[in-house]
């Protein structure tokens, strides 16, 4: 491999290492096993061990903690999690659920950092101030009332104040428990807590008011805090458990390394699929691979810019702009994701092509823009996916969704501005910036719909729409062959070109639907396997591999059957990106080569045969007549 290409790969590895440095460990190399024993309590609803495991999974999922959960032979709940998350897991599982109400002790000093308890009759909480800073708030033990720990009493949890607050309503039992506290003055200040997390300090009269409104602040970040609290409060209650064992596990490099390699394998598989469409004059694999590497390299500056912009103000933080996943945040989220994520990342990918491939003499066909644009985008997606595969805990759902939604989406975004770069070879006034802006908008819309509750189906439909647009742009790009800078090109005079659509739409759409069905099957397989077996194993790998083989066969068939145009113009005959000049054409078959209702037209060149089709017999005859008519009129033709 030439030195520039080898250098690009070295830089790609450096960028991947840089991203990996943002996290301390690869998946499976810093794990701790926590084992919990369910305490016997006659006052609790008795649950089977499998039910407890299921509820622990739901609780950790609500807390956004990735972990493997299963039952052991000695009837314990075993949680395997990264060592850095072990404390968060214990806090989430020791909290049974619901809310606790404590009487605040205003006689104890409210300090900013000191959490030393005055005595055993107090409990300390971290209280967030409107300024964003925290102070310690002390309350008296025990709690005067516990609500919802058994999964009842809290009848509903709704958003209030446009999502910055939560409104809780209680059933008859809950209202009765609140009404039983008659000795407390209405003006007394109480602390409402979720486990050891303080949610609000309110007068006792406000707690007894229906509904109980808990405010999380007035700033834009309050929406996210309210959304997170609601997810946890709606998670199922847990029985009383205590940690029985904590074991540090040996590093599983057999898990971590494949998780780091898989993102690159998935992106490269899609790259091979795109390259199949450029069969007439395939781009040098070394240059394609170097562009792939440069796309991955530019993840680093893109990440730096995104982090800097997000840190400047929470209004430009994509994680905050969704207002806790609310649909009403769609305009704001779309603007922020487009400007902060879409524009930055698509520009970074474009730089990956502009810095090398666009300056090489091999970039001489309109379709080359799509090939190199997709290569840079897929390299970018590969490095970005490291945080999901190698730095998180890989699951079947993650593999399926990232492989068949997110990675193709990145590829289609790159194809938009890549098409414009290639089209400039034919029409110099083509605005790459306009197509880059379109890609940024599509990228922003995709991320927005993924981040807002209930709009994930819209993201899937957007990917399908982009796939259709990809085929349209690909067909237009393949209407041209090699463009020589010194020669005029008929692409700038479309009135001089005659186009004949060929191909079998039925075969193409059937193959494309087969790809989609295979992707859906793998997604369903991953979801079902995660629900039943919680971690990726050999059985899942075998079943997923078989599905991937079927999908690969459909992908190959799709690339073979995509309907294309036969172009007849003053320069010659162009098909699938290959141009045959009139001076090189010796003959056209008098009789078409027929297969049932379909036929091919064979254009004999000096050293090979250009096969046009398949097309219906009538269309094949039209193509043959048009070529023969031009051939006789072309100057210098035989």
C-alpha positions in Angstrom: 0.0 0.0 0.0 1.4 3.4 -0.9 2.8 5.5 1.9 0.0 8.2 1.9 -2.6 5.5 2.3 -0.6 3.8 5.1 -0.3 7.2 6.8 -4.1 7.6 6.7 -4.6 4.3 8.4 -2.1 5.1 11.1 -3.9 8.4 11.7 -7.2 6.5 11.8 -5.9 4.3 14.6 -4.7 7.4 16.4 -8.1 8.9 16.2 -9.8 5.7 17.4 -7.3 5.6 20.3 -8.1 9.3 21.1 -11.8 8.5 21.3 -11.0 5.4 23.3 -9.1 7.7 25.7 -12.3 9.5 26.4 -13.4 6.4 28.3 -11.1 4.5 30.7 -11.7 1.0 29.5 -12.9 -1.2 26.6 -16.1 -3.3 27.2 -15.4 -6.4 29.2 -11.9 -5.3 30.5 -12.9 -3.5 33.7 -15.9 -5.5 34.9 -17.1 -6.1 38.4 -19.7 -8.7 39.5 -22.2 -7.6 42.1 -24.4 -10.3 43.7 -27.5 -9.4 45.6 -29.6 -11.5 47.9 -33.3 -10.9 48.2 -34.3 -10.4 51.8 -37.3 -12.3 53.2 -40.1 -10.0 54.1 -43.6 -11.2 54.8 -45.0 -7.7 54.2 -43.8 -7.6 50.6 -45.3 -9.2 47.5 -43.5 -12.4 46.8 -41.7 -12.5 43.5 -39.9 -15.3 41.7 -36.2 -14.9 41.1 -36.7 -14.4 37.4 -39.2 -11.7 38.1 -36.7 -9.9 40.2 -34.0 -10.2 37.5 -36.5 -8.7 35.0 -37.2 -5.8 37.3 -33.6 -5.2 38.0 -33.0 -5.0 34.2 -35.8 -2.5 33.9 -34.5 -0.4 36.8 -31.0 -0.2 35.4 -32.3 0.5 31.9 -34.3 3.4 33.4 -31.2 4.6 35.1 -29.3 4.4 31.8 -26.8 1.9 33.2 -25.6 -0.8 30.8 -25.1 -4.1 32.6 -25.6 -7.9 32.3 -28.1 -9.3 34.8 -28.8 -13.0 35.5 -29.7 -15.4 38.3 -27.1 -17.6 40.0 -27.5 -21.1 41.1 -27.6 -20.1 44.7 -30.6 -17.9 44.0 -28.9 -14.5 43.9 -29.2 -11.7 41.4 -25.8 -11.2 39.6 -25.1 -7.9 37.9 -21.9 -7.6 35.8 -21.1 -3.9 35.2 -18.1 -1.7 34.6 -16.3 -1.0 37.8 -16.9 2.7 37.4 -20.7 2.2 37.4 -20.8 -0.2 40.4 -21.7 2.5 42.9 -24.6 3.8 40.7 -25.9 0.2 40.4 -25.9 -0.3 44.2 -27.7 3.0 44.7 -30.4 2.1 42.1 -31.0 -1.4 43.5 -31.0 -0.4 47.2 -33.8 2.0 46.4 -37.0 -0.1 46.3 -39.0 2.5 44.4 -41.4 5.3 45.1 -40.9 8.4 47.3 -40.0 9.1 50.9 -41.0 12.2 52.8 -38.7 13.5 55.6 -39.0 16.4 57.9 -36.3 18.9 57.1 -34.1 19.9 60.1 -33.5 23.6 59.6 -31.6 23.8 62.8 -28.7 21.9 61.2 -26.3 24.1 59.2 -26.7 24.0 55.4 -23.2 23.6 54.2 -21.8 23.4 50.6 -19.6 20.4 51.0 -19.7 19.0 54.5 -21.9 15.9 54.7 -21.0 14.9 58.3 -24.2 13.8 60.0 -24.9 15.6 63.4 -26.1 12.2 64.8 -27.7 8.9 63.8 -31.2 10.6 63.7 -30.3 12.6 60.6 -29.9 11.8 56.9 -28.0 14.1 54.5 -29.0 15.0 50.9 -27.3 17.0 48.2 -29.7 19.9 47.3 -29.3 21.6 43.9 -29.5 25.4 44.0 -30.9 27.6 41.2 -27.4 28.7 40.5 -26.4 25.1 39.6 -24.3 24.7 42.7 -25.1 22.2 45.5 -25.4 22.3 49.3 -26.1 19.7 52.0 -29.6 19.5 53.4 -30.3 17.5 56.6 -33.5 15.8 57.5 -34.8 13.8 60.4 -35.0 10.0 60.5 -37.2 8.1 60.0 -39.3 9.1 57.0 -42.7 10.2 58.0 -44.3 8.5 55.0 -43.2 6.2 52.1 -45.2 6.2 48.9 -45.1 3.8 46.0 -42.5 1.3 47.4 -44.9 -1.6 46.7 -45.7 -0.4 43.2 -49.1 1.1 44.2 -50.2 4.4 45.9 -48.7 6.5 43.1 -51.6 6.5 40.6 -50.0 8.6 37.8 -46.9 10.7 37.0 -47.5 13.4 34.4 -45.4 16.2 33.0 -46.3 19.7 34.3 -45.1 23.3 33.5 -44.3 22.1 29.9 -42.0 19.3 31.2 -40.0 21.2 33.9 -42.1 19.7 36.7 -43.8 16.4 37.5 -47.4 16.1 38.8 -48.0 13.1 40.9 -51.5 11.8 41.8 -52.0 9.2 44.5 -54.7 6.5 44.9 -56.9 6.2 48.0 -54.2 4.3 50.0 -51.6 7.0 49.2 -54.0 9.9 50.2 -54.8 8.0 53.3 -51.2 7.7 54.3 -50.6 11.4 53.7 -53.7 12.3 55.7 -52.6 10.2 58.7 -49.8 12.7 59.5 -51.9 15.2 61.5 -49.3 16.4 63.9 -47.2 18.2 61.3 -47.8 21.9 60.8 -48.8 22.9 57.3 -45.9 25.3 57.1 -43.3 22.7 58.1 -40.6 22.1 55.4 -40.3 18.5 54.2 -37.8 16.8 52.0 -39.1 14.6 49.1 -36.5 12.0 48.1 -36.0 9.2 45.8 -33.8 6.9 47.8 -30.8 9.1 48.7 -31.6 11.7 46.0 -33.4 14.8 47.0 -36.1 15.8 44.5 -37.7 18.8 46.3 -38.1 20.7 49.6 -41.7 21.9 50.0 -44.1 23.0 52.7 -46.1 20.1 54.1 -49.3 21.7 52.9 -48.0 21.5 49.3 -47.3 17.8 49.6 -50.9 17.1 50.7 -52.2 19.1 47.8 -53.5 17.0 44.8 -51.6 16.7 42.5 -48.2 16.9 44.2 -46.1 19.1 41.9 -42.3 18.6 42.0 -40.3 21.3 40.2 -36.9 20.6 38.8 -36.0 24.3 38.1 -36.6 27.0 35.6 -33.6 26.6 33.3 -33.5 24.6 30.1 -31.7 21.7 31.8 -34.6 21.1 34.1 -36.5 19.3 31.4 -33.9 16.6 31.2 -33.8 16.2 35.0 -37.6 15.9 35.2 -37.6 13.3 32.3 -34.9 11.2 34.1 -36.7 11.3 37.4 -40.0 10.3 35.7 -38.3 7.3 34.1 -37.0 6.1 37.4 -40.2 6.6 39.3 -42.1 4.7 36.7 -39.7 1.7 36.9 -41.0 -1.3 38.7 -40.5 -1.6 42.5 -37.9 -4.0 43.8 -37.9 -6.2 46.9 -35.5 -5.4 49.7 -32.0 -6.7 48.7 -28.6 -6.5 50.1 -25.2 -7.0 48.4 -23.8 -10.4 49.3 -20.6 -10.3 47.2 -18.5 -8.0 45.0 -15.9 -9.6 42.7 -13.5 -7.9 40.4 -13.5 -9.9 37.1 -10.5 -10.6 34.9 -10.2 -8.5 31.8 -12.0 -10.3 28.9 -10.0 -9.1 25.9 -11.8 -11.7 23.8 -14.9 -9.5 24.2 -13.2 -6.0 24.2 -11.2 -6.5 21.0 -14.0 -7.9 18.8 -16.2 -5.0 20.1 -13.6 -2.5 18.9 -13.2 -4.3 15.5 -16.9 -4.8 14.8 -17.7 -1.1 14.0 -15.0 -1.1 11.3 -16.2 -4.4 9.9 -19.8 -3.1 9.6 -18.8 0.1 7.9 -16.4 -1.6 5.5 -19.1 -4.1 4.5 -21.4 -1.2 3.5 -18.4 0.4 1.7 -18.0 -2.8 -0.4 -21.7 -2.6 -1.2 -21.4 1.0 -2.5 -18.3 0.1 -4.5 -20.2 -2.6 -6.3 -22.1 0.2 -8.2 -18.8 1.5 -9.7 -18.0 -1.6 -11.7 -17.1 0.0 -15.0 -13.9 1.7 -13.7 -13.6 0.8 -10.0 -11.7 3.3 -7.9 -8.4 2.1 -6.5 -9.0 0.3 -3.3 -6.1 2.0 -1.6 -7.5 5.4 -2.3 -11.0 4.4 -1.2 -9.5 2.9 2.0 -7.4 6.0 2.7 -10.6 8.2 2.3 -12.3 5.8 4.7 -9.5 6.4 7.2 -9.5 10.1 6.7 -13.2 10.2 7.5 -12.5 8.4 10.7 -9.6 10.7 11.5 -11.8 13.8 11.2 -14.0 12.5 14.1 -11.5 14.1 16.5 -11.8 17.7 15.3 -15.6 17.3 14.9 -15.9 16.0 18.5 -13.8 18.9 19.8 -16.0 21.5 18.0 -19.2 19.8 19.2 -18.0 19.7 22.8 -16.9 23.3 22.7 -20.2 24.6 21.2 -22.2 22.5 23.7 -20.2 23.8 26.6 -20.7 27.4 25.6 -24.4 27.4 26.4 -26.9 24.7 27.3 -29.1 26.0 24.5 -26.7 24.5 22.0 -26.3 21.2 23.8 -28.1 18.5 21.7 -28.7 16.4 24.8 -30.6 19.3 26.4 -32.4 20.6 23.3 -34.9 17.8 23.2 -36.4 19.1 26.5 -36.5 15.6 27.9 -37.6 13.9 24.7 -40.8 16.0 24.2 -42.4 16.4 20.8 -42.9 20.1 21.5 -39.1 20.5 21.4 -39.0 19.4 17.7 -38.2 22.9 16.2 -35.5 23.7 18.8 -34.0 20.2 18.7 -34.0 20.2 14.9 -32.1 23.5 14.8 -29.6 22.5 17.4 -28.9 19.0 15.9 -28.6 20.5 12.4 -26.2 23.3 13.4 -24.1 21.5 16.1 -24.1 17.9 14.9 -25.2 17.8 11.3 -23.2 20.8 9.9 -20.1 20.0 12.0 -20.0 16.3 11.2 -20.9 16.6 7.5 -18.2 19.3 7.0 -15.7 17.0 8.7 -16.5 14.1 6.4 -16.3 16.5 3.3 -12.9 17.5 4.5 -11.9 13.9 4.4 -12.7 13.7 0.7 -11.5 17.2 -0.2 -8.1 16.7 1.4 -7.1 13.7 -0.7 -9.4 11.9 -3.1 -10.8 15.1 -4.7 -7.3 16.2 -5.6 -6.3 12.9 -7.2 -6.4 12.2 -11.0 -8.5 9.1 -10.2 -11.4 11.4 -9.3 -12.6 11.7 -12.9 -16.2 10.4 -13.0 -19.4 11.8 -11.4 -20.0 8.5 -9.6 -16.6 8.8 -7.9 -18.0 11.6 -5.7 -20.6 9.2 -4.3 -18.1 6.5 -3.7 -15.6 8.7 -1.9 -18.3 10.6 0.0 -19.7 7.3 1.3 -16.2 6.1 2.1 -15.5 9.1 4.3 -18.9 8.9 5.9 -18.5 5.2 6.7 -15.1 5.8 8.2 -16.5 8.5 10.4 -19.4 6.2 11.5 -16.9 3.4 12.3 -14.9 5.5 14.7 -18.1 7.1 16.2 -19.5 3.6 16.8 -16.6 2.7 19.0 -18.4 4.3 22.0 -21.4 2.1 21.4 -19.6 -1.2 20.7 -16.3 -1.0 22.5 -16.8 1.5 25.2 -20.3 0.5 26.2 -21.9 -3.0 26.6 -22.7 -4.5 23.2 -26.1 -6.0 22.7 -28.1 -7.5 19.9 -30.3 -4.5 19.6 -27.3 -2.1 19.5 -25.7 -4.2 16.7 -28.9 -4.3 14.6 -29.9 -0.7 15.0 -26.4 0.8 14.5 -25.7 -1.6 11.5 -29.0 -1.0 9.6 -30.1 2.5 10.6 -27.3 4.7 11.9 -24.4 3.5 9.6 -26.5 3.5 6.4 -27.8 7.0 7.4 -24.2 8.3 7.6 -23.5 6.8 4.2 -26.6 8.4 2.6 -25.6 11.8 4.1 -22.2 11.5 2.6 -23.7 10.5 -0.8 -25.6 13.8 -1.0 -22.6 16.1 -1.0 -20.5 13.5 -2.7 -22.9 13.5 -5.6 -22.4 17.3 -5.9 -18.6 16.9 -5.9 -18.9 14.4 -8.7 -21.4 16.5 -10.6 -19.1 19.5 -10.7 -17.0 17.5 -13.2 -19.9 17.8 -15.6 -21.7 21.0 -14.5 -19.2 23.4 -12.9 -21.8 25.6 -11.3 -23.1 22.8 -9.1 -23.1 24.1 -5.5 -21.5 21.6 -3.1 -22.4 23.9 -0.2 -26.1 23.6 -1.0 -25.9 19.8 -0.9 -23.8 19.9 2.2 -26.5 22.0 3.9 -29.1 19.5 2.8 -27.0 16.6 4.3 -26.6 18.6 7.5 -30.4 19.1 7.7 -31.1 15.4 7.0 -28.5 14.5 9.6 -30.1 16.9 12.1 -33.6 15.5 11.4 -32.4 11.9 11.8 -30.8 12.6 15.2 -33.7 14.6 16.4 -36.2 11.9 15.6 -34.0 9.3 17.4 -33.9 11.5 20.5 -37.6 12.5 20.8 -40.0 10.0 22.4 -42.2 8.2 19.9 -40.5 9.5 16.8 -38.0 6.6 16.2 -40.3 5.3 13.4 -39.8 8.6 11.6 -36.1 8.1 11.7 -36.5 4.7 10.1 -38.7 6.2 7.4 -36.2 8.9 6.8 -33.5 6.3 6.2 -35.7 4.6 3.6 -36.4 8.0 1.9 -32.7 8.7 1.8 -32.1 5.2 0.3 -34.5 6.0 -2.5 -32.8 9.4 -3.1 -29.4 7.5 -3.1 -30.6 5.3 -5.9 -31.8 8.4 -7.9 -28.5 10.2 -7.5 -26.5 7.1 -8.3 -28.4 6.5 -11.5 -27.8 10.1 -12.6 -24.1 9.9 -11.8 -23.8 6.7 -13.8 -25.2 8.4 -16.9 -21.7 9.8 -17.3 -18.3 8.2 -17.8 -14.8 9.6 -17.5 -14.8 13.4 -17.7 -11.7 14.9 -19.3 -11.0 18.5 -18.3 -9.8 19.4 -21.8 -12.9 18.2 -23.6 -16.4 19.5 -23.6 -19.0 17.2 -22.1 -22.5 16.7 -23.3 -23.7 16.6 -19.7 -23.9 20.4 -19.9 -26.2 20.1 -23.0 -28.9 17.6 -21.9 -30.9 18.3 -25.0 -28.3 16.5 -27.0 -28.6 13.3 -25.0 -31.1 10.4 -25.4 -31.8 8.3 -22.4 -33.3 4.8 -22.3 -34.2 3.2 -19.0 -33.2 -0.4 -18.7 -33.3 -3.0 -15.9 -35.9 -5.1 -14.1 -37.7 -3.0 -11.5 -39.3 -6.1 -10.1 -36.0 -7.8 -9.5 -34.5 -4.6 -8.0 -37.3 -3.8 -5.6 -37.6 -7.5 -4.7 -33.9 -7.6 -3.7 -34.2 -4.3 -1.9 -37.2 -5.6 0.1 -35.2 -8.7 0.9 -32.5 -6.5 2.3 -35.0 -4.6 4.5 -36.7 -7.8 5.6 -33.3 -9.3 6.6 -32.4 -6.2 8.5 -35.8 -6.3 10.3 -35.3 -10.0 11.1 -31.9 -9.3 12.6 -33.3 -6.5 14.7 -36.1 -8.7 16.0 -33.6 -11.5 16.7 -31.4 -9.1 18.6 -34.3 -7.7 20.6 -35.7 -11.2 21.4 -32.3 -12.6 22.3 -31.6 -9.6 24.6 -34.9 -10.1 26.4 -34.4 -13.9 26.9 -30.6 -14.3 27.2 -29.4 -10.8 28.1 -25.9 -11.1 26.5 -24.5 -11.8 23.0 -23.2 -15.4 22.8 -22.3 -18.1 20.2 -26.0 -18.9 19.5 -26.8 -15.3 18.7 -23.6 -15.0 16.6 -24.5 -18.1 14.6 -28.1 -17.0 13.9 -27.0 -13.4 13.2 -24.3 -14.6 10.8 -26.9 -16.7 8.9 -29.2 -13.7 8.6 -26.2 -11.5 7.5 -25.3 -14.0 4.8 -28.9 -13.8 3.4 -28.8 -10.0 3.7 -25.4 -10.0 1.8 -26.9 -12.1 -1.0 -29.8 -9.6 -1.3 -27.4 -6.7 -1.3 -25.3 -8.2 -4.1 -28.5 -8.8 -6.1 -29.6 -5.2 -5.5 -26.4 -3.8 -6.8 -26.7 -6.1 -9.9 -30.3 -5.2 -10.7 -30.6 -1.5 -10.1 -32.4 0.1 -13.0 -30.0 2.3 -15.0 -30.0 4.5 -18.1 -28.4 3.9 -21.5 -27.2 7.3 -22.8 -26.7 8.0 -26.4 -25.1 11.3 -27.2 -22.6 13.0 -29.4 -19.7 11.4 -27.5 -20.8 7.8 -27.8 -22.8 5.3 -25.7 -22.6 5.4 -21.9 -24.0 2.7 -19.6 -23.3 2.1 -15.9 -20.6 4.7 -15.9 -18.7 3.2 -18.8 -18.5 5.3 -22.0 -17.9 3.8 -25.5 -16.9 6.5 -27.9 -18.2 6.3 -31.5 -14.7 5.7 -32.8 -14.4 2.6 -30.7 -17.8 1.0 -31.7 -17.5 -1.6 -34.5 -21.0 -3.1 -34.6 -24.3 -3.6 -32.8 -26.0 -7.0 -32.8 -28.6 -7.2 -35.5 -30.6 -9.5 -33.2 -30.9 -8.9 -29.5 -29.9 -11.5 -27.1 -33.2 -12.5 -25.6 -34.2 -14.1 -22.3 -38.0 -14.5 -22.3 -39.4 -11.0 -22.4 -36.0 -9.5 -21.6 -33.2 -8.8 -23.9 -29.7 -7.4 -24.1 -28.1 -5.2 -26.7 -24.4 -6.1 -27.4 -22.3 -3.2 -28.5 -19.0 -4.6 -30.0 -16.0 -2.5 -29.3 -12.5 -3.0 -30.6 -11.4 -5.0 -27.6 -14.6 -6.0 -25.7 -18.3 -6.0 -25.8 -20.5 -3.5 -23.9 -23.7 -5.3 -22.8 -26.7 -3.0 -22.4 -29.8 -4.2 -20.5 -31.7 -6.1 -19.5 -34.7 -4.3 -21.2 -38.0 -5.3 -22.8 -37.6 -6.4 -26.4 -39.3 -3.3 -27.7 -37.0 -1.0 -25.7 -33.9 -3.1 -26.8 -34.9 -2.5 -30.5 -35.2 1.3 -29.8 -31.8 1.3 -28.2 -30.3 -0.6 -31.2 -31.9 1.7 -33.7 -30.7 4.9 -31.9 -27.1 3.6 -31.7 -27.1 2.5 -35.3 -28.5 5.9 -36.4 -25.9 7.8 -34.4 -23.2 5.5 -35.5 -23.8 6.1 -39.2 -23.9 9.8 -38.6 -20.9 10.1 -36.3 -17.7 11.5 -38.0 -14.9 9.0 -38.2 -17.2 6.1 -37.4 -16.5 2.8 -39.2 
